[in-house]
Amino acid sequence: MINETQKEAICNILGGKYSAKIIAHLEKKEIKPMRNKVFTPKIIQDIVNGRTENTTVEIAIVKLVKAVKNQNEKANKQLQTLL
């Protein structure tokens, strides 16, 4: 289950509109919800806020956050070389 510190990290790295990014990532990885046909922003928000537990989605979110963080770090390094 995602805790408050992890939630803050997700929001900081993915931005305020993180649900759409997470949904796109889950669709790309072909991860489907059990009861519904598609993930909704509400479902994603409940998982990120720690109200709903879904280990598969939580692991996918962690992987997405790591990938975006690495991309951001690479971009910052390239930007620093230009300055």
N, C-alpha and C positions, 0 to 999 in steps of 0.2 A: 504494500500500500504506500502511496506517495505521501511524504510528510511535508510540512510547511517549508522547510529549507529547500527541498527538492522542487517544490512548486515555484518558489521564487527563482530558482536557477532556470527552470523551464521558461518562465515568463521573461526573464532577462535575456535569454539567448534566442528564443523563438519570437519574442515580441508579444504585444498585447492580443493580437488576433492569432493565437497559436493553434486554435482548433482546426482551422482550414489547412494549415501546414501539416498537422498531425494526420488529419483525415486523408490528405493526398498521399502522405507517406504510407499509411496503412493500406490504401488502395493499391499503391505501387507494389507493396510486399504481399498483396493478396490476402490480407488478414481481414476476416469477416467477423462481425458480431454473432453471438449465438442466437439471440431472439429476433433481432431486427435484420432487415436485409442490408442496411447501410448504417454506418456510424453517423450520428448527428452531432452537431456542436455541443448539445446538452450532455450527451453520453461522454464525450471527451472531457468536458469541463468537470463532470462528476468524478471521472477517474483522476484527473489532475488535482482536483481539490481534495482527494482522499475519501470521498463519500462512497465510491464504488471501487471494488477491487477487481482487477482484471490483469493477471500476471503477464499474459501474452502482450497486451497493449502496453503495459508499463515498460516491459523490456524493449519494445519497438520505439517507445518515446525516448528512452535513455539512449538508444543507438542513434536516433535522429538528432538529439541534442548534442551528442558527441561529434557527429558528422558536421553539424552546423558550426559548432565551436571551433573545430579544426579548420573549416573553411574561413571563418572570421579571422583566426590567427594567421593563416596564410596570407589573406588579403592585407592584414595590418603589417605583416613583414614586408610585403611587396610595396606597400605605400611608404614605409619607412625608408626603403632603398631609393625611392624617388626623391625624398626630401633631403 
